[in-house]
Amino acid sequence: MKNLDKNEYFFGHKACAGCGGSLAVRIALKALGERAVAVLPAGCMSAVGFNFPQLAFANNAMISTFAGTASMLTGIVSGLRARGETGFTAVGFAGDGGTADIGIQALSGAIDRNDDIVYICYDNEAYMNTGIQKSSLTPFGARTTTTPAGDRIRGNTREKKDMFAIVAAHGIPYAATASVGYLGDYVEKIRKAASIRGTRYIHVLAPCPTGWGTRTDETVDLAREAVDCGLFPLREFEGGQLRVTLRREPDAGAIRAHLLRQGRFRHLTEEDIAHVADSARRR
C-alpha cells in the first residue's frame, strides 16, 4: 500500500460515517489514477458524491440510470476511442441492488460483448440508500425494512446470490472478490484488472454501519472478520480458472460472534446461526 497514489480522487463526499462503500470507491480510484472515468448509478455513492455544487470526484465521473451502469461504460469507451483517447480506464461503481438486481441485464450484455470496462460492485448487502430494503445479495436472516424480524419470521428467508459465480459462468476474462478489510488484496486485484483487456468484474464487501446496525469504527474490522470466519472467501477467476486467494474454513463459533456483533442479526436463534454456518461449509 506504500506505493498507492497520494492524490485523492474521491473526497468531500456526504457518506455516513464509517461507510464501506465510500472507502471502496476512494481506494479504487487511487489505484486506477487520474485517467479513470467513473460511472455511478442512482445509489449510495451517486447520492453522496454529486451534491450540487460540490462534486466529490477529482476525475471525470457521471451518474447513470440505475439499470445502465455497464451500458453507459460501453458508450464511454466507444466515445473516447472515437475521439482518439488512449490510456484511460472506464470504471463503474454500483451497489448490490444496482448490480445483482436492477443492473444485471446490462452487465450480462457487456460481458457477452466483452466490452473493455471495469465493473466494481460495492456490496453492502441491501438497498441502503433508499431505507435498507432487501436485495438479492442480502444474506439469510438479515433484518431489513422489507424482511422484518418478529415472532413469525426471522428476517430474510433467502440465501445470498453468488454474483461472482454468475459472472464467471459468462466466461469473463477476469473476476474477483475482495473486502475493504483486506485493502492490499483489493488494490492488487484492481491493478490486475486494469492490466487486462475486456470485461473485468470485482465484487468488494463493503459494510454499512447504518444498515448493519454496527458502530462506525467497526467497518474495516467487520469486513476482515467476514473473510476470517469463512463467510466471504476471496477468489479470482481468470482464463477459465478459479483461484482462491484467501479462504478460511468456516468456523461456527467465529460465525456466531460475527453475526451477533450486527444489529441486523441479533434476533437470530441458535438454529438460524447453525444454518448460516452449514451454508458456508456447503459453499
Protein Blocks (a to p, Z undefined) as FASTA:
>chain_A
ZZgcfbdfbghiabdehiaklmmmmmmmmmnommbccdddddfklmmmmccfbdfbfbdc
ddddfklmmmmmmmmmmmmmmnopahiacdddddfklmmmmmmmmmmmmmmnopacdddd
ddehiafknnopadfkbcehiacfklccdfkbgcjfbdcddfklmmmmnopabdcdddfk
lmmlmmmmmmmmmmpgcjdddddddddfklnopafklmmmmmmmmmmnopaccdddeehi
acdfbdcdddfklmmmmmmmpmklmmpcfklmmmmmmmmmmZZ
